[in-house]
Amino acid sequence: MIFSLLAFLTLIISVCMVERKKSLIIQSISCLFETIYDFFIFAYTGACLSIFNFIRTYCLWQTNMNLIRISGLTTGILYGSYYLYHHSWFMVLGDIALSIIAIFTLWQNSMNNRKTI
């Protein structure tokens, strides 16, 4: 349970961060916490997905934070569906929160960009 909480908190923090490099480092840590959690609940497919997500996070060294937020949104939706299937309700709530925060930060960023035009 503690690793699911740590995965949830670090993922939320990573999406809210402004600096890209710090966001990706924290997102990588979140993937590791999620992998440990998946092994503890014997969700080996989920652990493999978390490891894949960890590798994907190192591939996201983009200059555009919106791409990282969109990635967080898709991750939230896909992993939320996976954990819903496995009845891991805390992780489902975490992925719903991640999706909502990613949508909010994308919206907030688009509003800020409109103000500067």
C-alpha positions as CSV (number, residue, x, y, z in Angstrom):
1,M,0.0,0.0,0.0
2,I,2.8,2.4,0.8
3,F,4.4,2.0,-2.6
4,S,1.0,2.7,-4.4
5,L,0.7,5.9,-2.3
6,L,4.3,6.9,-3.2
7,A,3.7,6.2,-6.9
8,F,0.5,8.2,-6.8
9,L,2.1,11.2,-5.0
10,T,5.3,11.3,-7.1
11,L,3.3,11.1,-10.3
12,I,1.0,13.9,-9.3
13,I,4.0,16.0,-8.3
14,S,5.7,15.3,-11.6
15,V,2.8,16.5,-13.7
16,C,2.5,19.7,-11.7
17,M,6.1,20.7,-12.0
18,V,7.2,23.4,-14.4
19,E,10.8,22.3,-15.0
20,R,11.0,19.4,-17.5
21,K,14.1,17.7,-16.2
22,K,12.9,17.5,-12.6
23,S,9.4,16.4,-13.8
24,L,10.9,13.4,-15.7
25,I,13.2,12.4,-12.8
26,I,10.2,12.3,-10.4
27,Q,8.1,10.5,-13.0
28,S,10.8,7.9,-13.3
29,I,10.8,7.4,-9.5
30,S,7.1,7.0,-9.7
31,C,7.4,4.2,-12.2
32,L,9.8,2.4,-9.9
33,F,7.4,2.7,-7.0
34,E,4.6,1.4,-9.2
35,T,6.8,-1.5,-10.3
36,I,7.5,-2.5,-6.7
37,Y,3.8,-2.1,-5.8
38,D,2.8,-4.4,-8.8
39,F,5.2,-7.1,-7.6
40,F,3.8,-7.0,-4.1
41,I,0.3,-7.6,-5.4
42,F,1.5,-10.2,-7.8
43,A,0.4,-8.2,-10.8
44,Y,3.3,-9.2,-13.0
45,T,1.8,-7.9,-16.2
46,G,1.4,-4.5,-14.4
47,A,5.0,-4.7,-13.3
48,C,6.1,-5.2,-16.9
49,L,4.0,-2.3,-18.0
50,S,5.5,-0.2,-15.2
51,I,9.0,-1.1,-16.3
52,F,8.0,-0.2,-19.9
53,N,6.6,3.1,-18.6
54,F,9.9,3.7,-16.8
55,I,11.8,3.2,-20.1
56,R,9.3,5.4,-21.9
57,T,9.8,8.2,-19.3
58,Y,13.6,8.3,-20.2
59,C,12.5,8.6,-23.9
60,L,10.4,11.7,-23.1
61,W,13.4,14.1,-22.7
62,Q,11.5,16.6,-24.9
63,T,11.7,20.3,-24.6
64,N,7.9,20.7,-24.6
65,M,6.2,20.2,-21.2
66,N,2.8,19.8,-22.9
67,L,4.0,16.6,-24.5
68,I,4.9,15.3,-21.1
69,R,1.5,16.3,-19.7
70,I,-0.3,14.6,-22.7
71,S,1.8,11.5,-22.0
72,G,0.7,11.7,-18.3
73,L,-3.0,11.9,-19.5
74,T,-2.7,8.9,-21.8
75,T,-0.8,7.0,-19.1
76,G,-3.6,7.8,-16.6
77,I,-6.3,6.6,-18.9
78,L,-4.5,3.4,-19.9
79,Y,-3.2,2.4,-16.5
80,G,-6.5,3.4,-14.9
81,S,-8.3,0.9,-17.1
82,Y,-5.7,-1.7,-16.3
83,Y,-6.0,-1.2,-12.6
84,L,-9.8,-1.0,-12.8
85,Y,-9.7,-4.5,-14.4
86,H,-7.6,-5.8,-11.5
87,H,-9.7,-4.0,-8.8
88,S,-6.8,-2.0,-7.5
89,W,-9.0,0.9,-6.5
90,F,-6.4,3.2,-5.0
91,M,-4.3,3.1,-8.2
92,V,-7.5,3.8,-10.2
93,L,-8.2,6.9,-8.0
94,G,-4.6,7.9,-8.6
95,D,-4.8,7.6,-12.3
96,I,-8.1,9.5,-12.4
97,A,-6.5,12.3,-10.4
98,L,-3.5,12.2,-12.7
99,S,-5.8,12.5,-15.7
100,I,-7.7,15.4,-14.2
101,I,-4.5,17.3,-13.2
102,A,-3.0,16.7,-16.6
103,I,-6.2,18.1,-18.3
104,F,-6.2,21.1,-15.9
105,T,-2.5,21.9,-16.5
106,L,-2.9,21.6,-20.3
107,W,-5.9,23.9,-20.1
108,Q,-4.1,26.3,-17.8
109,N,-1.1,26.4,-20.2
110,S,-3.3,27.0,-23.2
111,M,-5.0,29.9,-21.4
112,N,-1.6,31.4,-20.5
113,N,-0.5,31.1,-24.1
114,R,-3.6,32.9,-25.3
115,K,-3.0,35.8,-23.0
116,T,0.5,36.3,-24.4
117,I,-0.7,36.4,-28.0
